[in-house]
Amino acid sequence: MFDFNEFRVFTNSTDSLRVRYDYAFKLPFERDFDPDEKTVLLQNYWYHTITISIIYFAFIKLIQLFMTNRTAFDLRKPLFYWNGALAVFSWCGLVRMSEEFFYTLSEYGFEKSLCYATNAHGVAGVWS
């Protein structure tokens, strides 16, 4: 009835709902990013997300069962570092994407800066 693996990748689109902004500086991993390749990879193996979710759920239940009669771990320090790393990562993404956002805001206005898509083949494609 449904063919969930039937996806199409649209390239060379002339869609006017995209902002074509070229970053002055690109990091090596941003320069080599191919969103079409990543899209096809995720579309071909989407069903693994269900398997991973089931394994994750079972793992959490096993850990809960294992820790029932044990004392809790003191995770304040590892969680502090984990949250700090997430904050640094978020700031890096904000700094990298704000260049395109402010360009779009100044050139095209408020509506286009919020409602139109970023360039998936650029730096913003890596961070979004």
C-alpha positions as CSV (number, residue, x, y, z in Angstrom):
1,M,0.0,0.0,0.0
2,F,2.7,2.5,1.0
3,D,6.2,2.4,-0.2
4,F,8.1,4.2,2.5
5,N,11.4,3.9,0.7
6,E,10.3,5.9,-2.3
7,F,11.9,9.3,-1.9
8,R,13.1,11.8,-4.4
9,V,16.0,14.3,-4.0
10,F,15.3,17.5,-5.8
11,T,18.5,19.3,-6.9
12,N,19.1,22.4,-9.0
13,S,15.8,23.9,-7.7
14,T,15.0,27.4,-8.7
15,D,12.6,27.7,-5.8
16,S,12.4,31.4,-4.7
17,L,11.9,30.4,-1.0
18,R,15.6,29.9,-0.5
19,V,18.3,32.5,0.3
20,R,21.4,32.1,-1.7
21,Y,24.1,33.4,0.6
22,D,27.8,32.5,0.2
23,Y,29.9,32.5,3.4
24,A,33.2,34.3,3.2
25,F,34.9,31.7,5.4
26,K,34.1,28.0,5.5
27,L,35.6,25.4,7.7
28,P,36.9,22.2,6.0
29,F,34.0,20.0,7.1
30,E,31.5,22.8,6.1
31,R,33.2,23.0,2.6
32,D,32.9,19.3,2.0
33,F,29.3,18.8,3.2
34,D,27.0,17.2,0.7
35,P,23.3,17.4,1.8
36,D,22.0,15.3,-1.1
37,E,24.3,12.4,0.0
38,K,23.2,12.7,3.6
39,T,19.5,12.9,2.6
40,V,19.7,9.8,0.5
41,L,21.6,7.9,3.3
42,L,18.9,8.8,5.8
43,Q,16.1,8.1,3.4
44,N,17.5,4.6,2.6
45,Y,18.0,3.6,6.3
46,W,15.1,5.4,8.0
47,Y,13.8,2.2,9.5
48,H,16.9,1.9,11.7
49,T,15.6,4.7,13.8
50,I,12.8,2.4,15.0
51,T,15.3,-0.3,15.9
52,I,17.6,2.1,17.7
53,S,14.6,3.5,19.7
54,I,13.5,0.0,20.8
55,I,17.0,-0.9,21.8
56,Y,17.4,2.4,23.7
57,F,14.0,1.8,25.5
58,A,15.1,-1.7,26.5
59,F,18.5,-0.5,27.6
60,I,16.9,2.1,29.9
61,K,14.5,-0.4,31.4
62,L,17.4,-2.8,32.0
63,I,19.4,-0.1,33.7
64,Q,16.4,0.8,35.9
65,L,16.1,-2.8,36.9
66,F,19.8,-3.1,37.6
67,M,19.8,0.1,39.7
68,T,16.7,-0.8,41.8
69,N,18.6,-1.8,44.9
70,R,21.8,0.2,44.4
71,T,22.8,3.7,45.5
72,A,22.6,6.5,42.9
73,F,25.7,7.6,41.1
74,D,27.0,11.1,41.8
75,L,26.7,12.5,38.2
76,R,26.9,16.2,39.0
77,K,30.3,16.8,37.6
78,P,29.9,14.7,34.4
79,L,26.5,16.3,33.8
80,F,28.1,19.8,34.3
81,Y,30.7,19.0,31.6
82,W,28.1,17.5,29.3
83,N,25.8,20.6,29.6
84,G,28.8,22.8,29.1
85,A,29.7,21.0,25.9
86,L,26.2,21.3,24.6
87,A,26.2,25.0,25.4
88,V,29.5,25.5,23.5
89,F,28.1,23.5,20.5
90,S,25.0,25.6,20.5
91,W,27.0,28.8,20.6
92,C,29.1,27.6,17.7
93,G,26.0,26.9,15.6
94,L,24.6,30.3,16.6
95,V,27.7,32.1,15.5
96,R,28.0,30.2,12.2
97,M,24.3,30.7,11.2
98,S,23.9,34.2,12.4
99,E,26.0,35.5,9.5
100,E,23.4,34.3,7.0
101,F,20.5,35.3,9.3
102,F,21.6,38.9,9.6
103,Y,22.4,39.2,5.9
104,T,18.9,38.0,5.1
105,L,17.4,40.3,7.7
106,S,19.1,43.3,6.3
107,E,18.7,42.5,2.6
108,Y,15.2,40.9,2.5
109,G,13.5,41.9,5.7
110,F,12.0,40.2,8.8
111,E,9.6,37.8,7.1
112,K,12.1,36.2,4.7
113,S,14.7,35.9,7.5
114,L,12.3,33.7,9.5
115,C,10.0,32.0,6.9
116,Y,12.4,31.2,4.1
117,A,14.8,28.2,4.0
118,T,18.5,28.5,4.4
119,N,20.9,27.2,1.7
120,A,21.2,23.5,2.5
121,H,24.4,23.3,0.3
122,G,26.1,25.9,2.5
123,V,27.4,26.3,6.0
124,A,23.8,26.5,7.4
125,G,23.1,23.1,6.0
126,V,25.8,21.6,8.2
127,W,24.5,23.2,11.4
128,S,20.7,22.8,10.8
